[in-house]
Structures are given as C-alpha cells and as structure tokens.
Amino acid sequence: MQQDSRAELHLLDGVAFLEGDLTLAHATRMLEQCKAAMQQGVGTIDLSRVGHMDSSAISLILSLRRHAQARKQPVQIRSIPEDLLSLAKLYGVAEHL
C-alpha cells in the first residue's frame, strides 16, 4: 500500500498552492488552511503541485466554493487534474468545480 505524501499549503503572491497528496487523510486540515488563506485575501487555489487525489478533493473544492460564496468572495480553483474532473463528471458535479 502506498503511503500518502503529507499535504501542505504554500502562499505565494496571493495564490495558495496545495502540495502533496490530497486525500481523505488530509482533506479536513487542508480545507481549514485554505479557508484561513481566503480570509487573508487569497483568491486563487492552485492544484498544479498536488500528487495523488481521491474523491475527498472534490468535496474540498465544493466546500471552498460554498465558503467563498457565503463570504461573497470570488475564488478561482486552477489546475484541476483531468482525472479529478473525470471523477466529478461521473458524480455529476463537474460544473460546480
């Protein structure tokens, strides 16, 4: 069994870069860190540095969108991997990512 690489959040020029594996083991912590970054003015979440993702990544993205909407704060999620988009299409939520 492959062990998850610890997920981390790095801020650079108003962009929050998620790094490592974004799986159930890390999703709650990453969600809280992303929300905190958004409260500090971050408007872009970048997934280009993420390794392995599971369906909890979809939940994280949808939660961030709801959080931003509730705060009337625009948020851009960029570099969503194709395999995650395919999974979101299967679940019928791709248009919400």
C-alpha positions in Angstrom: 0.0 0.0 0.0 1.3 3.4 -1.0 1.6 5.9 1.9 0.3 9.4 1.3 2.7 12.3 1.0 1.8 14.9 3.5 -0.3 17.7 2.0 0.9 21.3 2.6 -0.3 24.7 1.7 2.1 27.4 0.5 1.2 31.0 -0.2 2.9 33.0 -3.0 1.7 36.3 -4.4 -1.9 35.8 -3.4 -2.1 32.2 -4.6 -2.5 29.2 -2.3 -0.6 26.2 -3.7 -1.6 22.8 -2.4 1.3 20.3 -2.5 1.5 16.6 -1.7 -1.4 14.1 -1.7 -4.9 15.5 -1.3 -6.7 12.5 0.2 -9.2 11.9 3.0 -6.3 11.7 5.4 -5.5 15.4 4.7 -8.7 17.0 3.4 -10.1 18.5 6.6 -6.8 20.1 7.6 -6.3 21.4 4.0 -9.8 22.8 3.9 -9.3 24.7 7.2 -5.9 26.1 5.9 -7.5 27.1 2.6 -10.3 28.9 4.4 -7.8 30.7 6.6 -5.8 31.8 3.5 -9.0 33.0 1.8 -9.8 35.1 4.9 -6.4 36.7 4.5 -7.3 37.7 0.9 -6.2 34.7 -1.2 -8.4 34.4 -4.2 -6.7 31.6 -6.1 -6.2 28.0 -5.1 -3.7 26.1 -7.3 -3.7 22.3 -7.6 -0.8 22.0 -10.0 1.6 20.7 -7.3 -0.8 18.1 -5.9 0.2 14.4 -6.3 -2.5 11.8 -5.6 -6.1 12.9 -5.2 -9.2 11.0 -4.2 -12.8 11.9 -4.1 -12.3 14.0 -1.0 -10.6 16.6 -3.2 -13.9 17.1 -4.9 -15.5 17.7 -1.5 -12.7 20.1 -0.6 -13.2 22.2 -3.8 -17.0 22.3 -3.4 -16.6 23.4 0.2 -14.2 26.1 -0.8 -16.7 27.4 -3.4 -19.5 27.4 -0.8 -17.3 29.2 1.7 -16.4 31.8 -0.9 -20.0 32.3 -2.0 -21.1 32.7 1.6 -18.5 35.4 2.1 -19.3 37.0 -1.3 -15.6 36.5 -2.2 -14.5 35.3 -5.6 -12.3 32.3 -5.7 -10.5 30.6 -8.6 -9.5 27.0 -8.5 -6.9 26.4 -11.1 -5.0 23.4 -12.5 -7.6 20.8 -11.6 -6.2 17.5 -12.9 -8.1 15.7 -15.7 -8.6 12.6 -13.6 -10.3 14.6 -10.9 -12.5 16.3 -13.5 -13.5 12.9 -14.9 -14.5 11.7 -11.4 -16.5 14.9 -10.9 -18.3 14.2 -14.2 -19.1 10.7 -13.0 -20.6 12.2 -9.8 -22.5 14.8 -11.8 -20.8 17.8 -10.1 -18.1 18.8 -12.6 -19.9 22.1 -13.5 -19.6 23.1 -9.8 -15.8 22.7 -9.7 
